[in-house]
Amino acid sequence: MTAGYFHGPARPETSLLALAADLGFATVALDRPGYGLSAGRLPAGQTVAEQAVTLTSALSDLTARYETGAGLFLLAHSFGSKPALRIAADGTVPGVLGLAVSGCGDEYLVPLTVPAGSAGHRQGSWGPLRLYPPGTFRASCAVVAPIPPRELADAARWPEAFARLAGLIRVPVRFTFAEHERWWRTDRRAVNRIRSRLHAAPRVLIDRQPDAGHNISLGWTARAYHEGVLRFVADCLRHDKTGEEQRT
């Protein structure tokens, strides 16, 4: 998906950007390397580690040019969750208050060899079609993009990468799994393993979004999910302010 995923291509009420702006959050959706305008310059894409470096540069540029208020909060989905988690682990972006990811775990439920565009791939990416408003799939043609080959090849190494970096994350983390998530293991054992690996994070919240498929932000429950994320952001702000008062 391109950054348009977060702006409700089918229904305006599913837009994270619109909701966040209405609630007073300055919000930016970034195309990852190999997507959007960078697809022509990076047709093969980048690995997770390379994406983290590129996105860190983009965030540094944004914070240099625009007021960021209390700090930065990272929200990511699916493949985009991987560089976001890596950025949080690296700690190279100052002022990160927390991180929320959806559609990403630490162990795949299905092999990555499922051909893109096949029925199995579509079911994994979307789940039951009834979970999405009419017109979603036509509108989403503008934001769906091929997975660059370097990114796809690197994806196979994610379970080992997450095991290494999770313990380095020292900001609050929220994981959300859709009820009909079909790419990742979300059973109790998998959830407990994720939680235990994030042992350095001050808070770890792992939620399940009912009546949702993998692409949560495009479904009927997108607004409920986005509201939950923004409540978590507000909670991170309160805790950060309390901590600052205690430090001073």
Secondary structure, 3 states (H helix, E strand, C coil): CCHHHHHCCCCHHHCHHHHHHHCCCCCCCCCCCCCHHHCCCCCCCCCHHHHHHHHHHHHHHHHHHCCCCCCEEEEEEHHHHHHHHHHHHHCCCCCEEEEEEECCCCCECCCCCCCCCCHHHHHHHHCCHHHCCCCHHHHHHHCCCCCCHHHHHHHCCHHHHHHHHHHHCCCCEEEEEEEECCCECCCHHHHHHHHHHCCCCCCEEEEEEEEEECCHHHCCCHHHHHHHHHHHHHHHHHHHHHHHHHHC
